[in-house]
Amino acid sequence: MSATWHVAAVLKEPLNVTLRFVAWYLDQGAERITLFFDDPQDPAIGVLSDTPEVTCIPCTPDFWESLGLSPEVRFTKRQNAAITSAYRGQAHGWLLNVDSDEFLALRERRISDLLAAQPDEVQAVRVLTAELVQPVPARDDMQFRCPMERDVARRVYQNNTRFFGPRRKGLMGHPQGKSLTRAGLKRARLRQHWAEVPGQGRAHEVELGAADGAYLLHMIGEDFATWRKKVPWRMASAGFTHALTDQVAAALKSDDAEAALQEIYAGLHELDADALARLHSEGVGVSLSLELDAPARQRFGALYTG
């Protein structure tokens, strides 16, 4: 017997990013996907209107007001409120709370089977992050780095260790991953990485990672153009460490800002052959042969141009 599960996300992305996200999770077996569009005029709303498994919610001022908020409230607070509203409206199964650049993947089993195997006392399953890196030279398979201790990060990154803060465990984004939360937890509030239950704190969870064949694939540095587009948002929302924020700010003021940013991006997200070998020798590298675009091409055809 398998379990049903839903996906919810708040997003503001190019059409291709949204279509890839939707197609991936439908292909993985999600029963329903609820998308909260931070741009109420997002063209993806019309494109997805004929996809019965997808619910599109434009985040108009009236929508935020219905949650006791306004569009000016900081994004993470609005995000948590929207996802919590989706969770409280779900009568059965589990809810996966992810961003549009995060792809839950399992080796050799379906997500529904993983959830069905959880005992009744497990309220959530949290899957740790595996963060995309760009090998130089490029390879056919996809390469990811997993959370690592500070001494491991020093051995892997060597001169580039300065780019990585001590709290993110050798990643540029979050190491905590994201959670599938069992429906029906009374008055639970969903946060970015887990659910909180009144009188209990965090939901009683099972934590899974690469050793379990479970990955929250984070495409945070997929290419320079994507990374560059989000620099202003990360600068304003503590998306970078303090040291990195200062370094990016200095680059933006330099005579050749784009070249300076390219150098920072390479230090953060590119690994030469020696660094990639160190990553794997330390047991914190993952090689996966998968094509994230394939489900979107199959489901959306010419609408998807990735």
C-alpha positions in Angstrom: 0.0 0.0 0.0 1.4 3.4 -1.0 0.7 6.9 0.5 -0.6 10.0 -1.3 1.4 13.2 -1.2 1.0 16.8 -2.4 3.4 19.6 -3.2 3.1 23.3 -2.4 5.4 26.1 -3.4 5.4 29.9 -3.5 7.2 31.0 -6.7 8.0 33.8 -9.1 10.0 32.2 -11.9 10.3 32.1 -15.7 7.8 29.8 -17.4 10.3 27.1 -18.1 11.4 26.9 -14.5 7.7 26.5 -13.4 6.9 23.9 -16.0 10.0 21.8 -15.1 9.1 21.9 -11.5 5.5 20.8 -12.1 6.4 18.0 -14.5 9.1 16.6 -12.2 6.7 16.2 -9.3 3.9 14.9 -11.3 6.3 12.3 -12.8 7.4 11.4 -9.2 3.8 10.7 -8.3 2.5 13.8 -6.6 -1.3 13.6 -6.4 -1.7 17.4 -6.4 0.5 20.5 -6.7 -0.6 23.9 -5.3 1.3 26.9 -6.7 1.1 30.3 -5.1 2.2 32.8 -7.7 3.9 35.8 -6.1 3.2 37.6 -9.4 -0.6 37.4 -9.8 -0.1 38.0 -13.6 2.3 35.1 -14.0 1.8 33.6 -17.5 2.2 30.1 -16.1 -1.2 30.4 -14.5 -2.9 30.3 -18.0 -0.6 27.6 -19.3 -1.3 25.3 -16.3 -5.1 25.9 -16.2 -5.6 22.7 -18.2 -3.5 20.6 -15.9 -6.0 19.0 -13.5 -3.5 18.1 -10.8 -2.3 21.7 -10.4 -4.0 24.4 -8.4 -2.8 27.9 -9.3 -3.4 30.7 -6.7 -2.5 34.2 -7.8 -1.1 36.1 -4.7 -3.1 39.3 -5.1 -3.3 41.9 -2.3 -6.7 40.4 -1.4 -5.1 36.9 -1.0 -2.4 38.2 1.3 -5.0 40.1 3.3 -7.0 36.9 3.7 -3.9 35.6 5.6 -3.6 38.7 7.6 -0.6 40.0 5.6 0.2 42.4 2.8 2.5 42.1 -0.3 5.1 44.3 1.5 5.7 41.8 4.3 9.0 40.0 3.9 8.9 37.0 1.6 9.7 34.2 4.0 6.9 35.2 6.3 4.4 35.3 3.4 5.8 32.0 2.1 5.3 30.3 5.4 1.7 31.6 5.8 0.8 30.5 2.3 2.2 27.0 2.7 0.6 26.6 6.1 -2.8 27.5 4.5 -2.2 24.8 1.9 -1.3 22.3 4.7 -4.4 23.1 6.8 -6.6 22.6 3.8 -5.2 19.1 3.1 -7.3 16.3 4.5 -5.1 13.3 3.9 -1.6 12.2 2.9 1.6 14.3 3.2 2.6 17.7 2.1 6.0 18.5 0.6 7.0 22.1 1.0 9.7 23.0 -1.6 11.0 25.9 -3.7 10.9 25.9 -7.5 14.6 25.0 -7.8 14.4 22.0 -5.5 13.8 18.4 -6.7 13.2 15.5 -4.3 14.7 12.3 -5.7 15.0 8.8 -4.3 17.2 5.9 -5.5 15.3 2.7 -6.2 11.9 3.5 -4.7 9.0 5.8 -5.1 8.2 8.7 -2.7 4.8 7.2 -2.0 6.3 3.9 -0.9 8.8 5.7 1.4 5.9 7.5 3.1 3.7 4.4 3.4 6.5 2.7 5.3 6.6 5.3 8.0 5.1 4.3 11.4 2.1 6.3 12.7 4.3 8.2 15.2 6.4 9.8 12.4 4.9 13.2 11.6 7.4 14.3 9.0 10.2 13.0 6.8 13.0 15.5 6.1 15.4 14.9 3.2 18.8 16.6 3.4 20.1 18.8 0.6 22.4 17.7 -2.2 23.5 20.9 -3.9 24.4 21.0 -7.6 28.0 21.8 -8.6 29.4 22.4 -12.0 32.4 20.2 -12.9 35.2 21.8 -15.0 35.5 20.2 -17.5 31.9 19.3 -17.9 30.6 15.7 -17.4 27.7 13.8 -18.7 26.4 12.9 -15.2 25.2 15.5 -12.7 27.4 16.2 -9.6 26.1 17.3 -6.2 27.7 18.1 -2.9 26.2 17.1 0.4 26.4 18.7 3.9 29.9 18.4 5.4 31.7 19.4 8.5 34.0 22.4 8.5 37.3 20.4 8.5 36.0 18.5 5.5 35.0 21.7 3.7 38.6 23.0 4.2 40.1 19.9 2.6 37.6 20.0 -0.3 37.6 23.7 -1.1 41.1 24.6 0.1 41.7 28.3 -1.1 38.0 28.7 -1.8 36.9 27.8 1.8 36.6 31.5 2.5 33.4 31.6 0.4 31.6 29.2 2.7 30.3 30.2 6.0 30.5 27.9 9.1 26.8 27.3 9.5 25.9 26.0 6.0 28.0 22.9 6.2 30.0 23.4 3.0 27.0 24.5 0.9 25.9 27.8 -0.5 22.2 27.2 0.3 20.6 25.4 3.2 21.9 22.1 4.5 18.7 21.2 6.4 16.7 20.1 3.3 13.0 20.1 3.1 10.2 18.1 4.7 7.2 16.0 3.8 4.7 16.6 6.7 1.8 14.2 7.5 -1.6 15.8 7.2 -3.7 16.4 10.3 -1.3 17.9 12.8 -3.6 20.3 14.6 -2.6 24.0 14.5 0.8 23.1 12.9 2.7 25.8 11.2 5.0 25.0 8.3 8.3 26.8 8.1 10.9 26.5 5.3 12.5 23.3 6.5 10.0 21.7 8.9 6.7 21.9 10.7 6.2 23.3 14.2 3.4 21.9 16.4 2.0 23.9 19.4 3.2 22.5 22.7 5.6 20.2 21.0 8.0 22.2 18.9 9.2 20.6 15.7 7.3 17.7 14.3 8.6 14.3 15.2 10.6 13.6 12.1 12.8 11.0 10.3 15.9 12.5 8.7 17.2 11.0 5.4 20.1 11.8 3.2 22.5 10.5 0.6 23.4 7.4 2.7 19.7 6.5 2.5 19.5 7.2 -1.2 17.4 10.3 -0.6 18.2 13.7 -2.0 16.7 17.2 -2.0 18.4 18.3 -5.2 19.0 22.0 -5.0 19.8 23.7 -8.3 21.0 27.0 -6.6 24.0 27.5 -8.9 22.6 25.9 -12.1 24.3 28.5 -14.3 25.8 31.9 -14.0 22.8 33.7 -15.6 20.4 32.2 -13.1 22.6 32.9 -10.2 23.3 36.4 -11.3 19.6 37.2 -11.7 19.0 36.3 -8.0 22.0 38.2 -6.6 19.9 41.3 -5.6 17.3 39.2 -3.8 20.0 37.1 -2.0 21.8 40.3 -1.0 18.6 41.7 0.5 17.3 38.5 2.2 20.4 37.1 3.9 20.8 34.6 1.2 24.6 35.0 1.3 26.8 34.8 4.4 28.0 38.2 5.7 31.5 37.8 4.3 30.1 36.8 0.9 27.6 39.7 0.9 30.5 42.1 1.4 32.5 40.5 -1.3 29.5 40.6 -3.8 28.9 44.2 -2.9 32.5 45.1 -3.6 32.3 43.3 -7.0 29.2 45.2 -7.9 31.1 48.5 -7.4 34.1 47.4 -9.3 35.1 48.6 -12.8 34.1 45.3 -14.4 31.3 44.0 -12.1 30.2 41.1 -14.3 33.8 39.7 -14.5 34.1 40.0 -10.8 30.8 38.3 -10.2 31.8 35.5 -12.7 34.9 34.9 -10.6 32.8 34.7 -7.4 30.3 32.3 -9.0 33.2 30.1 -10.2 34.5 29.9 -6.6 31.2 29.0 -5.2 29.7 26.6 -7.7 32.4 25.3 -10.0 34.8 22.4 -9.1 37.8 21.4 -11.2 38.7 17.7 -11.5 41.0 17.7 -8.4 38.4 19.4 -6.2 35.7 17.1 -7.5 37.9 14.1 -6.6 38.4 15.5 -3.1 34.6 15.9 -2.7 34.1 12.2 -3.5 37.0 10.9 -1.6 35.6 12.7 1.5 32.3 10.9 1.0 30.3 14.1 0.4 29.9 13.9 -3.4 27.0 12.4 -5.3 26.9 11.5 -9.0 23.5 11.1 -10.6 22.6 10.2 -14.1 19.2 11.9 -14.6 17.6 14.5 -16.9 15.5 17.0 -15.0 14.1 18.4 -18.3 12.8 15.1 -19.6 9.4 15.1 -17.8 8.7 18.7 -18.9 9.5 17.9 -22.5 7.2 14.9 -22.5 4.3 16.6 -20.7 4.4 20.1 -22.1 6.0 19.6 -25.5 6.7 22.8 -27.4 5.6 24.9 -24.5 8.7 23.8 -22.7 11.9 25.1 -24.4 14.5 23.9 -21.9 
